[in-house]
């Protein structure tokens, strides 16, 4: 019993000595809360504002994207694209500007103006498996289709191989009727596809009214799916310019989305689209805002 009385006395003395300390702790917490709550509220408000701005920008980009898609659909269906989408998308008005840039061909992965008389030549690429060589044979055929020019000099010919395939070294020399038996220049496009290209020096080979068909044949190997290949030929600029398997009209499409409530431009997309035999090939697609 004496021990318990002693412990109770000590406990009461400790509690008596700490009277008022809880008030100090509460006051300290109030001061700390007053210093931190305002920045926290400001941060929360800023985050909400940023979230709204990001959402508005995304809505604008999606609306502008829909505008470009609408213009492409119109081009594929032989209709004139509108200057503005009917109705609102994501509370956005979408305006469109579609510009005809003229005729172009695909050449070394880029677009090339074909010149004024591209109809005087045609080009075709054919791929077939060769059992003897255990490789694919690629034959590029160039044909003079109009006799207005008695002779058309050629300055280059080439082809884009399917992604994952490679030119077989020295294979052009296996075909004596080729425009060139030399090795081609090889570069790679943005997709990693090989672009094989022969440049001709003077005297340049040619097609004529008496010999209107010429070829360039070579082997290539690979194991991926065969698609995405195309061929081209470039003639003397004084004659006709360039001709390619992929040729068509290039359109520049600009779509702008404007918030109907604030009047702010929230999305802009610019795209270049080549129309080839009724199909749209998107060459570039750039988000400007």
C-alpha positions as CSV (number, residue, x, y, z in Angstrom):
1,X,0.0,0.0,0.0
2,X,2.8,2.4,0.9
3,X,4.3,1.8,-2.6
4,X,1.0,2.6,-4.3
5,X,0.6,5.8,-2.4
6,X,4.1,6.8,-3.4
7,X,3.4,6.2,-7.1
8,X,0.1,8.1,-7.0
9,X,1.8,11.1,-5.4
10,X,4.5,11.1,-8.1
11,X,1.9,10.9,-10.9
12,X,-0.1,13.8,-9.4
13,X,3.1,15.9,-9.2
14,X,3.9,15.2,-12.9
15,X,0.4,16.2,-14.0
16,X,0.4,19.3,-11.8
17,X,3.7,20.4,-13.3
18,X,2.4,20.1,-16.9
19,X,-0.8,22.1,-16.5
20,X,-1.1,24.6,-19.4
21,X,1.2,22.8,-21.8
22,X,-1.7,21.4,-23.8
23,X,-2.8,25.0,-24.5
24,X,0.7,25.8,-25.9
25,X,0.5,22.8,-28.2
26,X,-2.9,23.8,-29.5
27,X,-1.7,27.3,-30.1
28,X,1.3,26.1,-32.0
29,X,-0.9,23.9,-34.2
30,X,-3.1,26.8,-34.9
31,X,-0.2,29.0,-36.0
32,X,1.3,26.2,-38.1
33,X,-2.1,25.5,-39.7
34,X,-2.6,29.2,-40.4
35,X,0.8,29.4,-42.2
36,X,0.2,26.3,-44.3
37,X,-3.5,26.3,-45.2
38,X,-3.4,29.3,-47.5
39,X,-0.6,27.9,-49.7
40,X,-2.4,24.6,-49.8
41,X,-5.6,26.2,-50.9
42,X,-3.7,28.3,-53.5
43,X,-2.0,25.1,-54.8
44,X,-5.4,23.3,-55.0
45,X,-7.0,26.2,-56.8
46,X,-4.1,26.4,-59.3
47,X,-4.3,22.6,-59.9
48,X,-8.0,22.9,-60.6
49,X,-7.4,25.7,-63.0
50,X,-4.6,23.9,-64.8
51,X,-6.8,20.8,-65.0
52,X,-9.6,22.8,-66.6
53,X,-7.1,24.4,-69.1
54,X,-5.7,21.0,-70.0
55,X,-9.2,19.5,-70.5
56,X,-10.1,22.5,-72.6
57,X,-7.0,22.1,-74.8
58,X,-7.6,18.3,-75.1
59,X,-11.2,19.0,-76.1
60,X,-10.0,21.5,-78.7
61,X,-7.4,19.1,-80.1
62,X,-10.0,16.4,-80.4
63,X,-12.5,18.8,-82.1
64,X,-9.8,20.0,-84.6
65,X,-8.8,16.4,-85.2
66,X,-12.5,15.7,-86.1
67,X,-12.4,18.6,-88.5
68,X,-9.4,17.2,-90.4
69,X,-11.0,13.8,-90.5
70,X,-14.1,15.3,-92.0
71,X,-12.1,17.1,-94.7
72,X,-10.3,13.8,-95.6
73,X,-13.6,12.0,-95.8
74,X,-15.0,14.7,-98.2
75,X,-11.9,14.4,-100.4
76,X,-12.1,10.6,-100.5
77,X,-15.8,10.9,-101.6
78,X,-15.1,13.5,-104.2
79,X,-16.8,16.3,-102.2
80,X,-15.5,19.8,-101.4
81,X,-14.5,20.0,-97.7
82,X,-16.6,22.5,-95.7
83,X,-15.2,25.7,-94.2
84,X,-16.8,25.0,-90.9
85,X,-18.2,21.9,-89.2
86,X,-22.0,22.0,-88.6
87,X,-22.9,22.2,-84.9
88,X,-20.5,22.2,-81.9
89,X,-18.0,19.6,-80.8
90,X,-17.0,19.6,-77.1
91,X,-18.4,23.2,-76.9
92,X,-16.1,24.1,-79.8
93,X,-16.6,25.7,-83.2
94,X,-14.3,24.1,-85.8
95,X,-13.3,26.1,-88.9
96,X,-11.5,24.4,-91.8
97,X,-9.2,25.7,-94.6
98,X,-8.3,23.1,-97.3
99,X,-5.8,24.2,-99.9
100,X,-5.0,22.4,-103.1
101,X,-1.1,22.3,-103.3
102,X,-1.0,20.7,-106.8
103,X,0.4,17.4,-108.1
104,X,3.3,15.5,-106.4
105,X,5.0,12.2,-106.5
106,X,6.7,10.2,-103.8
107,X,10.4,10.2,-104.4
108,X,13.0,9.0,-101.8
109,X,10.4,9.3,-99.1
110,X,9.7,12.9,-99.9
111,X,7.2,14.7,-102.2
112,X,8.5,15.9,-105.5
113,X,6.7,18.2,-108.0
114,X,6.4,16.0,-111.1
115,X,6.7,18.6,-113.8
116,X,4.3,19.7,-116.5
117,X,4.4,16.6,-118.7
118,X,4.3,13.6,-116.3
119,X,1.7,11.9,-118.5
120,X,4.3,11.0,-121.1
121,X,5.8,8.3,-118.9
122,X,4.3,5.5,-116.7
123,X,6.1,3.4,-114.1
124,X,5.2,0.1,-112.5
125,X,7.0,-2.1,-109.9
126,X,6.4,-5.8,-109.7
127,X,7.6,-8.2,-107.0
128,X,7.9,-12.0,-107.4
129,X,9.7,-14.8,-105.6
130,X,12.7,-16.3,-107.4
131,X,13.4,-19.9,-106.3
132,X,16.8,-20.0,-107.8
133,X,18.1,-16.9,-106.1
134,X,16.1,-17.6,-102.9
135,X,15.1,-14.0,-102.9
136,X,12.4,-11.6,-104.2
137,X,12.9,-10.1,-107.6
138,X,11.9,-6.5,-108.0
139,X,11.3,-5.3,-111.6
140,X,10.7,-1.6,-112.2
141,X,9.2,-1.0,-115.7
142,X,9.2,2.5,-117.3
143,X,7.1,3.0,-120.4
144,X,6.8,5.9,-122.8
145,X,3.0,6.5,-123.1
146,X,3.0,9.4,-125.5
147,X,5.0,10.0,-128.7
148,X,5.0,13.8,-128.6
149,X,8.6,13.6,-127.3
150,X,10.8,11.4,-129.6
151,X,13.3,10.8,-126.7
152,X,13.1,11.2,-123.0
153,X,16.4,11.1,-121.0
154,X,16.3,9.5,-117.6
155,X,18.4,10.8,-114.7
156,X,17.4,8.4,-111.9
157,X,15.3,5.4,-110.9
158,X,14.6,3.7,-107.7
159,X,12.2,2.0,-105.2
160,X,11.2,1.9,-101.6
161,X,11.5,-1.7,-100.2
162,X,9.1,-3.0,-97.7
163,X,10.1,-2.5,-94.1
164,X,12.5,-5.2,-92.9
165,X,13.8,-6.1,-96.4
166,X,17.3,-5.4,-97.8
167,X,18.8,-5.0,-101.3
168,X,21.0,-8.0,-102.3
169,X,24.5,-6.7,-103.0
170,X,25.5,-6.8,-106.7
171,X,22.1,-8.2,-107.8
172,X,21.6,-5.4,-110.3
173,X,24.5,-6.7,-112.3
174,X,22.6,-10.0,-112.8
175,X,20.3,-8.4,-115.3
176,X,22.2,-7.1,-118.4
177,X,19.1,-5.3,-119.8
178,X,19.0,-3.0,-116.7
179,X,19.3,0.8,-117.1
180,X,22.2,0.5,-114.7
181,X,24.2,-2.5,-113.5
182,X,26.0,-0.4,-110.9
183,X,25.2,-0.6,-107.1
184,X,22.5,1.8,-106.0
185,X,22.7,4.5,-103.3
186,X,20.8,3.2,-100.3
187,X,19.2,5.4,-97.6
188,X,16.6,4.7,-95.0
189,X,13.3,6.6,-94.5
190,X,11.7,7.4,-91.1
191,X,10.1,4.0,-90.9
192,X,13.4,2.2,-91.4
193,X,12.7,1.1,-95.0
194,X,15.5,0.9,-97.5
195,X,15.3,3.3,-100.4
196,X,17.4,2.1,-103.3
197,X,18.2,4.7,-106.0
198,X,20.3,4.7,-109.1
199,X,21.5,8.1,-110.4
200,X,22.6,8.2,-114.1
201,X,25.5,10.2,-115.4
202,X,25.9,11.5,-118.9
203,X,25.1,10.0,-121.4
204,X,21.8,9.3,-119.7
205,X,19.8,6.3,-120.6
206,X,16.5,7.0,-122.3
207,X,13.1,5.8,-123.6
208,X,12.3,6.6,-127.2
209,X,9.4,6.0,-129.6
210,X,11.3,3.1,-131.1
211,X,12.3,1.6,-127.7
212,X,9.5,2.8,-125.4
213,X,10.1,0.3,-122.5
214,X,13.1,0.0,-120.1
215,X,13.5,-1.9,-116.9
216,X,15.6,-2.0,-113.7
217,X,15.6,-5.3,-111.9
218,X,17.3,-6.5,-108.7
219,X,16.9,-8.9,-105.8
220,X,16.0,-8.2,-102.2
221,X,15.5,-10.4,-99.1
222,X,13.6,-10.2,-95.8
223,X,10.9,-12.0,-93.8
224,X,8.3,-9.4,-93.0
225,X,5.1,-8.7,-94.8
226,X,5.5,-7.2,-98.3
227,X,3.7,-3.9,-98.4
228,X,4.5,-0.2,-98.6
229,X,6.8,-0.5,-101.6
230,X,6.7,1.9,-104.5
231,X,8.9,3.0,-107.4
232,X,9.9,6.2,-109.1
233,X,11.8,7.5,-112.1
234,X,13.2,11.0,-112.7
235,X,13.6,12.3,-116.2
236,X,15.6,15.3,-117.5
237,X,13.9,18.4,-116.3
238,X,14.0,19.8,-119.8
239,X,11.9,16.8,-120.9
240,X,9.2,16.0,-118.3
241,X,10.4,15.9,-114.7
242,X,9.5,13.1,-112.3
243,X,7.1,10.2,-112.4
244,X,6.2,7.8,-109.6
245,X,3.9,4.9,-108.8
246,X,2.5,7.0,-105.9
247,X,1.4,10.3,-107.4
248,X,-1.6,12.5,-106.8
249,X,-2.9,15.8,-105.6
250,X,-1.5,17.2,-102.3
251,X,-3.9,19.1,-99.9
252,X,-3.0,21.2,-96.9
253,X,-5.8,21.0,-94.3
254,X,-5.8,23.4,-91.3
255,X,-8.5,22.9,-88.6
256,X,-9.0,25.4,-85.8
257,X,-11.2,24.8,-82.7
258,X,-12.5,27.8,-80.8
259,X,-14.2,27.6,-77.4
260,X,-17.8,28.9,-77.8
261,X,-17.9,30.3,-74.3
262,X,-14.6,32.1,-74.0
263,X,-13.7,32.7,-77.7
264,X,-10.3,31.1,-77.0
265,X,-8.6,29.0,-79.7
266,X,-8.0,25.7,-77.9
267,X,-6.8,23.4,-80.7
268,X,-5.1,23.7,-84.1
269,X,-4.1,20.9,-86.4
270,X,-2.3,21.1,-89.8
271,X,-2.1,18.1,-92.0
272,X,-0.8,17.3,-95.5
273,X,-2.8,14.7,-97.4
274,X,-2.1,13.2,-100.8
275,X,-5.0,11.9,-102.7
276,X,-4.0,8.8,-104.8
277,X,-6.8,7.2,-106.9
278,X,-9.4,8.2,-104.4
279,X,-7.5,7.1,-101.3
280,X,-6.0,9.6,-98.8
281,X,-2.4,9.2,-97.7
282,X,-1.6,11.3,-94.7
283,X,1.9,12.7,-95.2
284,X,2.1,14.9,-92.1
285,X,-0.1,15.5,-89.1
286,X,1.0,18.4,-86.8
287,X,-0.6,19.7,-83.6
288,X,0.0,23.4,-83.5
289,X,-1.8,24.1,-80.2
